Amino acid sequence: MSGASAAPPRPAPGAFADLLTGYCLDVGAGQHVLVRSTSLAAPLLLEVQRAILQRDAWPLLRVEVPGQTRSFYQHAQDRHLDLVDDLALPEARRADALLGIQAPADTRELVGIDPELITRVARARRAVREQTMRKRWCSTLWPTPALAAQAGMSEPDFAAFVERALFLDRPDPVLAWRQLAAFQDRLIERLARAREIRVQADGTDVRFRVTRRTWVNSDGKRNMPSGEVFTGPHEDGVDGRIRFTVRSAPAGIDVEGVELELRSGEVVAARARRGQDYLDRALATDDGARRVGELGIGTNYGIDRAIGTILFDEKLGGTVHMALGRSYPETGGRNRSALHWDLICDLRAGGRILADDEVVQQDGRFVALPV
């Protein structure tokens, strides 16, 4: 109808920005907040800037244009691949908090780029990444047409899906996140007593030794959306086989049907129905890439399907994920690597999690511990 105004963007960028700068990062006066995204997230970026300024802090926006990353790999010289810009590490050290907002124009932007180039940059940026991990940080996503297409959804449906995953459809999103955090505290109480976690499903029977390792309650402070508990299993304490049933798309490269066999914590056999070359190169990143850095359990039932984005898929209620490579130090994990690749196994159609032979989750639902 002539004169009708366009519908407001979803999720509401103002409410989203307040959630990120308040609940997630707790930005304080005088702090420096480094914000990374693309120009497609402009509605959210403007509101994030507003929210940071209202908290009397300094917003440092680092905004990419579509195609910038691919162009970097096409034109980078050896020094750009194997060294780090002199400003990158001081900036990471100086920032008080960091916010990363995924908003790609093309989820397959790096298809055709030699994976070895990507690996070289990951190695070179290891010190910057480790410095970042010591700070308050949060990763999130702003809906784009490319992400909607990857998820197989219309743009309005995808935006509504993201809104539900963030709990921004709730009357009080912060209260909803605190309620999930309380549930995850109860789950951790059960898991923390266990010496071993066992995961069983079709093609999967794997044991993780977790004695005296710390379980972390991921309640939206670092990932938004979140909804997982995770730990770092003993570096030599993972044995068995696991089949990952959720498609992965690292750097826009499709990897499907990954099956791993592990012995004393090390991958001794690795197969992929699609993306074998990427899998092989990832495992060859460095000495720590063949070991397990993380075991996570998804608890966010506001996410009801996989969309090809790990940030969301690993939180899906009724799944487990295992990361190859770097551990999170707060878990007690000691594995070091430039790689941290989360791979996901869906347990909703016939799988279970056991803690010292006691069933904790069956067919994607927690036993005697309702969400």
Beta strands, then each sheet from edge to edge (+ up, - down):
strand 1: 32-38
strand 2: 58-64
strand 3: 97-102
strand 4: 136-141
strand 5: 196-201
strand 6: 204-209
strand 7: 216-218
strand 8: 228-231
strand 9: 238-243
strand 10: 259-263
strand 11: 266-271
strand 12: 292-298
strand 13: 319-325
strand 14: 340-346
strand 15: 351-355
strand 16: 358-362
strand 17: 365-366
sheet 1: 2+ 1+ 3+ 4+
sheet 2: 11+ 10- 9+ 6- 5+ 15- 16+ 17-
sheet 3: 7+ 8- 12+ 13- 14+
end
